Structures are given as structure tokens and as C-alpha cells.
Amino acid sequence: MTASLMSRSSNIQFWIATMLFVAVLCALNVFTSSRSLDTLLLWRHNASLPVEEVEVIQTRQRKEPKSSATKPGIAGNPPSNQNVYRQDPSRFKNNMNKGELDFSDPIFRRFGWDNDPIVIESHKLLFFTIPKNSCTEWKRLFRRMLNYSDWDTKDPHNPDSNGLRYLGRYKQSQQYEFMTSPNWTRAVFVRDPLQRLLSAFLDKAYSEEWYIRRHCCGNAQVKARNVNNSIFQRQCQVLGQSKKLPTPKTFPFANFVNGFMMQCSDPHWNPQAIRIRPRNWKRITFVGYFDTLQQDARRLLETIGAWNDYGATGWGPNGTLGFLERNGASHSTEAKSHQEDFYTPELLEKVYRYLKPDYDLELFHFTRPNVTGVVSS
């Protein structure tokens, strides 16, 4: 009798242990399925996001250490630790309407010299600099507004040392405010596309002869892409051998248009329209023009309440001139007066097609040239 009871007790213990084991297996299966579901949902969420955001979300799943203080990187190669999207996907549940802005736009990241706009919080100004549009003088003005004593002597371009504040340094909630608030002015100055490209050529080919030699001929990636470009190869050979400044004879404008313009991308002659992504251009509230630079600059500074303190005087050799009274930036290429000397009908058509995005953007209101004739002055 006792042996029978003991046998029955052992059977009960065995079945209890078996049931506990099965329960544990079921729990593990539910947990695994839950994780799989989470992964599936995250995949579906990622599929609807821009590639850059997907990469950042995936990066955050790996427990990476916090990055140190960011430093500007090389233009065109934003370091991964400076990506403003390094935030949790739940940020889209806040009050911001993500559809209003294109946050994949590089203007929201800090890298390079003129990638993201300059922020002047004291006057609620967001300023988008564009090379060859007097950005040197604007940066000097902004350094003066920030009370730097060497605002008129120090090189204002390098973000590592100019002391200016850039949009990519701010949190996304602040970026959203700066880009959408009616209390903020979002300004850009543009220039006639044909004049601007010719000015860039005259400046970078003839005045700063090292620029194209270094940034185009000396760039390994550009050289690799143009290994079969005979115009590019021959011109770079001439530039490398000569110790004298190039001239229209040794570096014709036609060589630049046919061998460098599209083959060596550069912000000095790229279309101005690619400065900002299409959706974000709609947030610009002030457009000034290089042809009316001084008047438009004063109008902008009066709009933000900065003209009397920083624009009316203090400029020029004796500090008696107003902002940009010395004919804008220091570049003296006189592109407009030389335009008919350089643009043949064939070159005009090629350059126009390259710069067509500038003419297509309604915000700029540029008059299209007659691509079958001589450019009107």
C-alpha cells in the first residue's frame, strides 16, 4: 500500500514538472513572437522613412556610445555622429507636422562651410548663404551683430573659427520653429544664373588659379570620373605645368563649360536651386537679388530691426559707409559686362540647360535667356 502511494506521488510530481516545463516553453514562444512582431512593425515603419532616418534608427538599435562634441566635417561627407536625426522615432508623435518640412534636407545637418544656414537668434533671422552672392560680406555683418571685435578683419568663412551659429547645431524642435514660425525671417540672396557662373569662372580660373587645380584636377574622385574626359585631362595638364596665371587663351571658357562645369561639382557654380530641397524652399520669406544688392540688404536689415545698429554706418575704409556701399563683395570679376564676350550661342545653350533649375524655381523670378541668340544685358 505504501509503495503504491509513493509510486502515485512520483507520477504526480512528474506531471507537474512536465506541465511547468511546457508552460515555460509557451512563454518563451510568446516572447519571441512579440519580438518578431516588434521587428516587423519597425521594418514597416522604416520602409516609410527616408533612407537616412532608417539608417539612424537601425544604428540606435545597436548600443553605441554617446558621441563627443561635434566638429564640422568635410563638405559633401557629413560625419555620422553629426546627424540630427539621431533621435527616437517617437519624436514624430509630438506637435510638429513632419509633412511641412523635408528633414532629409542637408540644411538640417552641420558639416562643411555653407551647408546649413546661419542663425541670428537675437533678430530671429535664418540666412542661407550662397557662394558668389556676397556671402563674405554677410558673414562679416553677422559676426559684427554677435559683437566680435575682429569682425572686419578675420576670415569669416571657417565655421571652426568664425563664431557663427548654424542650424545644424540646434535640436530638431528648434529647427522646426526657425523654419516655420511667422516670427522668424528666412532669407536668401540669389544672382542671375548666367552671370553667377561666369563670375565663378573668372574668379576661380583667373584670379585664384590654384582653386580649380586643387578642387578639380587635384581631387582623386573627380579625376577618376574624368579619366576619359580629354578636355579635362588636357586642361589640368596645362594648369599643372604653368606657373603663370591662366588667361582666356590658356584656359578658355569653353574648356570650363565642356570639361569642368558638370564634371566637377562645386557650390560656386552649381545651380542655386539645389541649395535647399524643393519642399523647404516654400518656407523662405525674403529673397534678395545681387543686381539690387545694397537696396535689398537694407530692406532686410530694416525688416529685422538691425539696420541702424549694424548697417547704417561702420563700413568702408573709414567706417563711414553703410553696409555693402563698397559695391558688395570683394570680387571684381565684372561678369555682367563680360557676358557677351564669353557666351557664344552654343555655350549659352549648354550653360542654360545646366542652370535650368534656377529658372524653373518660381521663387527666383529669373527671366529665361534666348538660348538661340546673344544674352541680353
Solvent accessible surface area in square Angstrom, and as a share of the most:
residue,aa,sasa,rsa
1,M,187,0.84
2,T,95,0.55
3,A,76,0.59
4,S,58,0.38
5,L,97,0.48
6,M,128,0.57
7,S,63,0.41
8,R,150,0.55
9,S,49,0.32
10,S,65,0.42
11,N,83,0.43
12,I,96,0.49
13,Q,120,0.53
14,F,127,0.53
15,W,151,0.53
16,I,92,0.47
17,A,58,0.45
18,T,45,0.26
19,M,132,0.59
20,L,114,0.57
21,F,129,0.54
22,V,74,0.43
23,A,58,0.45
24,V,85,0.49
25,L,88,0.44
26,C,73,0.44
27,A,63,0.49
28,L,104,0.52
29,N,99,0.51
30,V,101,0.58
31,F,120,0.50
32,T,81,0.47
33,S,59,0.38
34,S,52,0.34
35,R,144,0.52
36,S,65,0.42
37,L,97,0.48
38,D,76,0.40
39,T,90,0.52
40,L,92,0.46
41,L,92,0.46
42,L,44,0.22
43,W,159,0.56
44,R,152,0.55
45,H,63,0.28
46,N,13,0.07
47,A,73,0.57
48,S,89,0.57
49,L,23,0.12
50,P,46,0.29
51,V,110,0.63
52,E,44,0.20
53,E,2,0.01
54,V,26,0.15
55,E,95,0.43
56,V,8,0.04
57,I,7,0.04
58,Q,79,0.35
59,T,26,0.15
60,R,118,0.43
61,Q,107,0.48
62,R,152,0.55
63,K,205,0.87
64,E,73,0.33
65,P,117,0.74
66,K,198,0.84
67,S,60,0.39
68,S,90,0.58
69,A,91,0.71
70,T,48,0.28
71,K,150,0.64
72,P,28,0.17
73,G,22,0.21
74,I,134,0.68
75,A,71,0.55
76,G,61,0.59
77,N,98,0.50
78,P,48,0.30
79,P,45,0.28
80,S,87,0.56
81,N,60,0.31
82,Q,17,0.08
83,N,25,0.13
84,V,18,0.10
85,Y,2,0.01
86,R,60,0.22
87,Q,54,0.24
88,D,74,0.38
89,P,30,0.19
90,S,58,0.38
91,R,25,0.09
92,F,51,0.21
93,K,174,0.74
94,N,71,0.36
95,N,158,0.81
96,M,31,0.14
97,N,84,0.43
98,K,65,0.28
99,G,49,0.47
100,E,60,0.27
101,L,1,0.00
102,D,28,0.14
103,F,7,0.03
104,S,15,0.10
105,D,2,0.01
106,P,37,0.23
107,I,1,0.00
108,F,0,0.00
109,R,19,0.07
110,R,3,0.01
111,F,14,0.06
112,G,1,0.01
113,W,125,0.44
114,D,31,0.16
115,N,24,0.12
116,D,1,0.00
117,P,0,0.00
118,I,1,0.01
119,V,0,0.00
120,I,0,0.00
121,E,76,0.34
122,S,88,0.57
123,H,39,0.17
124,K,89,0.38
125,L,0,0.00
126,L,0,0.00
127,F,3,0.01
128,F,1,0.00
129,T,3,0.02
130,I,6,0.03
131,P,13,0.08
132,K,6,0.02
133,N,3,0.02
134,S,2,0.01
135,C,13,0.08
136,T,18,0.10
137,E,3,0.01
138,W,1,0.00
139,K,0,0.00
140,R,53,0.19
141,L,0,0.00
142,F,0,0.00
143,R,4,0.02
144,R,40,0.15
145,M,9,0.04
146,L,34,0.17
147,N,126,0.64
148,Y,77,0.29
149,S,112,0.72
150,D,51,0.27
151,W,40,0.14
152,D,75,0.39
153,T,111,0.64
154,K,67,0.29
155,D,82,0.42
156,P,3,0.02
157,H,39,0.17
158,N,46,0.24
159,P,18,0.11
160,D,97,0.50
161,S,57,0.37
162,N,0,0.00
163,G,32,0.30
164,L,14,0.07
165,R,113,0.41
166,Y,5,0.02
167,L,0,0.00
168,G,9,0.09
169,R,105,0.38
170,Y,31,0.12
171,K,151,0.64
172,Q,4,0.02
173,S,66,0.43
174,Q,66,0.29
175,Q,0,0.00
176,Y,36,0.14
177,E,79,0.36
178,F,7,0.03
179,M,0,0.00
180,T,20,0.12
181,S,17,0.11
182,P,130,0.81
183,N,108,0.56
184,W,11,0.04
185,T,21,0.12
186,R,8,0.03
187,A,0,0.00
188,V,0,0.00
189,F,4,0.02
190,V,0,0.00
191,R,20,0.07
192,D,35,0.18
193,P,2,0.01
194,L,2,0.01
195,Q,16,0.07
196,R,4,0.02
197,L,1,0.01
198,L,0,0.00
199,S,0,0.00
200,A,0,0.00
201,F,0,0.00
202,L,15,0.08
203,D,7,0.04
204,K,13,0.05
205,A,2,0.01
206,Y,33,0.13
207,S,72,0.47
208,E,47,0.21
209,E,45,0.20
210,W,90,0.31
211,Y,17,0.07
212,I,1,0.01
213,R,81,0.29
214,R,151,0.55
215,H,70,0.31
216,C,0,0.00
217,C,16,0.09
218,G,54,0.52
219,N,57,0.29
220,A,80,0.62
221,Q,130,0.58
222,V,9,0.05
223,K,97,0.41
224,A,73,0.57
225,R,153,0.56
226,N,5,0.03
227,V,100,0.58
228,N,144,0.74
229,N,29,0.15
230,S,62,0.40
231,I,47,0.24
232,F,1,0.01
233,Q,72,0.32
234,R,146,0.53
235,Q,5,0.02
236,C,19,0.11
237,Q,108,0.48
238,V,62,0.36
239,L,9,0.04
240,G,54,0.52
241,Q,130,0.58
242,S,53,0.34
243,K,204,0.87
244,K,166,0.70
245,L,104,0.52
246,P,13,0.08
247,T,62,0.36
248,P,82,0.51
249,K,182,0.77
250,T,64,0.37
251,F,1,0.00
252,P,46,0.29
253,F,9,0.04
254,A,37,0.28
255,N,41,0.21
256,F,0,0.00
257,V,3,0.02
258,N,46,0.24
259,G,0,0.00
260,F,0,0.00
261,M,1,0.00
262,M,124,0.55
263,Q,50,0.22
264,C,2,0.01
265,S,81,0.52
266,D,7,0.04
267,P,75,0.47
268,H,33,0.15
269,W,0,0.00
270,N,21,0.11
271,P,13,0.08
272,Q,3,0.01
273,A,14,0.11
274,I,108,0.55
275,R,34,0.12
276,I,3,0.02
277,R,87,0.32
278,P,103,0.65
279,R,104,0.38
280,N,0,0.00
281,W,8,0.03
282,K,165,0.70
283,R,63,0.23
284,I,14,0.07
285,T,82,0.48
286,F,17,0.07
287,V,26,0.15
288,G,0,0.00
289,Y,63,0.24
290,F,52,0.22
291,D,89,0.46
292,T,57,0.33
293,L,14,0.07
294,Q,80,0.36
295,Q,121,0.54
296,D,13,0.07
297,A,1,0.00
298,R,114,0.42
299,R,120,0.44
300,L,0,0.00
301,L,0,0.00
302,E,89,0.40
303,T,86,0.50
304,I,21,0.11
305,G,55,0.53
306,A,1,0.00
307,W,29,0.10
308,N,125,0.64
309,D,96,0.50
310,Y,41,0.16
311,G,0,0.00
312,A,42,0.32
313,T,71,0.41
314,G,23,0.22
315,W,4,0.01
316,G,18,0.17
317,P,129,0.81
318,N,129,0.66
319,G,26,0.25
320,T,98,0.57
321,L,59,0.29
322,G,1,0.01
323,F,1,0.00
324,L,3,0.01
325,E,80,0.36
326,R,106,0.39
327,N,138,0.71
328,G,3,0.03
329,A,11,0.09
330,S,89,0.58
331,H,71,0.32
332,S,97,0.62
333,T,19,0.11
334,E,115,0.52
335,A,2,0.01
336,K,104,0.44
337,S,83,0.54
338,H,69,0.31
339,Q,10,0.04
340,E,102,0.46
341,D,109,0.57
342,F,34,0.14
343,Y,10,0.04
344,T,69,0.40
345,P,73,0.46
346,E,110,0.49
347,L,13,0.06
348,L,1,0.00
349,E,64,0.29
350,K,82,0.35
351,V,0,0.00
352,Y,22,0.08
353,R,148,0.54
354,Y,38,0.14
355,L,2,0.01
356,K,79,0.34
357,P,52,0.33
358,D,1,0.00
359,Y,12,0.05
360,D,66,0.34
361,L,40,0.20
362,E,145,0.65
363,L,54,0.27
364,F,0,0.00
365,H,148,0.66
366,F,31,0.13
367,T,122,0.71
368,R,114,0.42
369,P,24,0.15
370,N,95,0.49
371,V,37,0.21
372,T,112,0.65
373,G,18,0.17
374,V,96,0.55
375,V,10,0.06
376,S,97,0.62
377,S,119,0.77
